[in-house]
Amino acid sequence: MAWFNADDKMHSHPKSRAAGLEAIGLWTLAGTYCTDYLTDGAVPLWFVESWPRGKQLAAKLIRTGFWASDGEDYQFLSWDEYQRTKEQVLAAKEKAAERKAKFIESQTKNK
């Protein structure tokens, strides 16, 4: 399982204040979407448009330096600086599966 990280000082950061509560809500939900689907911070247009005023809020996130856009979809800035990448999440899952398999094997041998 991957987690979306948010800075514990975000509540008082000028960028967050400038973006506003509604845009930060979109930012947060988009972050959990990206983490869930391992998109490395790519936010599809359909996701933004599925929320009321989504494109307006995305524009605020771009103006305040949270996101960039290629004219269609959106991208979290500095995703790999603050979040785990798809490659990192998959590697961690693989290691966890290996640990679990070794544990199960050791328990089977001990019976």
N, C-alpha and C positions, 0 to 999 in steps of 0.2 A: 504494500500500500504506500502510495506517495502522498505527501502533504504539501499544501500551498503555503509558503511562508510570507508573512507580513511583518514589517518592522514594528517593534513595540513603541516606537516614537512617532509612528505615522499619524497618530491622533492630533499631534500638534505641529506637524511639518507644514511649512508654507505651501508646498505643492499640493498637499491633500486639501488644505483649506481653500486654495484657489480652485481646485477641481470641484469641490462640493460633495456633499454626502451622497447624493444620488449617483454621481459619476463614480465615486469610490465604491459604491455598491456594485455597479456594473463591473468595475475593475476586479473586485473580489470574486464575484461569481464567475467571471471569465477566467480568472486565475485557477479556480477549482476545476473548471471545464478543461483547461489546458493540461492541468496535472492529471486529471482522470484519464484523458485520452492521449496523453504523452505527445502533445503537439509542439513541444519546445517553445511555448509562448505564442504560437500562431492562433489568432482568434478569427474564425470564419465570419464573413459578412452576415450569413443567415443567423448566427448566434446573436450578434449585435442587434439585428433587426427584429429579433423575436421578443425584445424588451421594449416597453413603452419609451418613446423618445430615445431609443438606442443609438441612432446615428448622431443625434445632438450630443449625447453624453460621451460617445466615442470621440467626437470632435473636441470636447473639453479635455479628455484624457490626452489627446495629441497636443493640444495647446499648452498643457501643463507639464508635458514631458514624461508621461507614463507610457504612452504608446506611440507607434509610428504606423503609417499606412502606405500601402503600395497603390492606393487608389481604389482598391476593392476590399481586401482583407486587412486585418490589423495585426500588429506584432508588439508584444511586451518589449520594452527596452531593457537591455541588460538581463534578460531571462536567465542565462547560464551563470550569471554572477550571484544571483539570489535564490535560484531554484535548481533542483536537480534536473539534469537533461534526461531525455528518453534513454539514452545509452547508459547513464548512471543508474536509473531506476531499474532497467532490465538486468543490469549486472548485479545489483543488490538482490533482486528477486531470485536470480540464478544461485547466488551464494546462499541465500536463505533456504532454497530448495535442497541444495547439497547438504547443508547443516541438518536439515530435517531428516533427509534420507540416511545420513550417518547416525543420527540419534535413534531412528527407528531400527536400523540394523544392529546397533549396540544393544538395544532393548530385546531384540529377538535372540541375540546370542546369549544373553544373560538368563534366559528362561530355561 
